[in-house]
Amino acid sequence: MKLKNIFNLQKLYFLFILRRILSVGILKEKIFKAFIFIATIVTITVTTVFLYNFLDDTDVSEQ
């Protein structure tokens, strides 16, 4: 499969999600979409910091 076809398929999936899934019910509200976006960013940040601290404390010596 050509790379161009893969990008076109990904674009179609993205448009499907935007038009069908994110335009139903409470997901129509821009405030709710912004809240979900901020919650996702905070979750990724907290998880990254936690994993960095957890893995930084592991004392793995090269032997």
C-alpha positions as MATLAB code, in Angstrom:
seq = 'MKLKNIFNLQKLYFLFILRRILSVGILKEKIFKAFIFIATIVTITVTTVFLYNFLDDTDVSEQ';
ca = [
       0.000    0.000    0.000;
       1.389    3.378   -0.981;
       2.092    5.989    1.656;
      -0.247    8.442   -0.069;
      -3.113    5.957    0.221;
      -2.402    5.489    3.925;
      -2.544    9.250    4.512;
      -5.808    9.499    2.564;
      -7.307    6.684    4.635;
      -6.196    8.373    7.862;
      -7.788   11.621    6.663;
     -11.078    9.802    6.023;
     -11.030    8.273    9.513;
     -10.331   11.692   11.027;
     -13.192   13.293    9.092;
     -15.516   10.469   10.143;
     -14.650   11.029   13.795;
     -15.136   14.779   13.470;
     -18.418   14.644   11.609;
     -20.155   11.628   13.128;
     -18.829   11.037   16.608;
     -17.936   14.546   17.822;
     -21.206   16.077   16.605;
     -23.588   14.048   18.743;
     -25.171   15.097   22.018;
     -22.940   16.818   24.550;
     -19.951   16.508   22.236;
     -21.411   19.338   20.125;
     -20.521   21.859   22.839;
     -17.201   23.633   22.336;
     -16.735   24.015   26.085;
     -17.024   20.264   26.595;
     -14.550   19.611   23.765;
     -12.108   22.088   25.345;
     -12.535   20.387   28.730;
     -11.809   16.970   27.205;
      -8.738   18.389   25.427;
      -7.390   19.963   28.620;
      -8.097   16.796   30.617;
      -6.224   14.745   28.028;
      -3.203   17.060   28.105;
      -3.138   17.054   31.915;
      -3.427   13.254   32.023;
      -0.572   12.805   29.547;
       1.603   15.293   31.445;
       0.951   13.742   34.856;
       1.540   10.244   33.519;
       4.798   11.299   31.865;
       6.100   12.977   35.029;
       5.074   10.011   37.176;
       6.758    7.500   34.862;
       9.893    9.632   34.644;
      10.143    9.826   38.436;
       9.375    6.131   38.827;
      11.884    4.996   36.236;
      14.502    7.520   37.368;
      14.451    6.012   40.876;
      15.215    2.532   39.601;
      18.895    1.933   40.164;
      19.914   -0.194   37.223;
      23.648   -0.614   37.026;
      25.423   -1.690   33.884;
      27.196   -4.944   34.721;
];
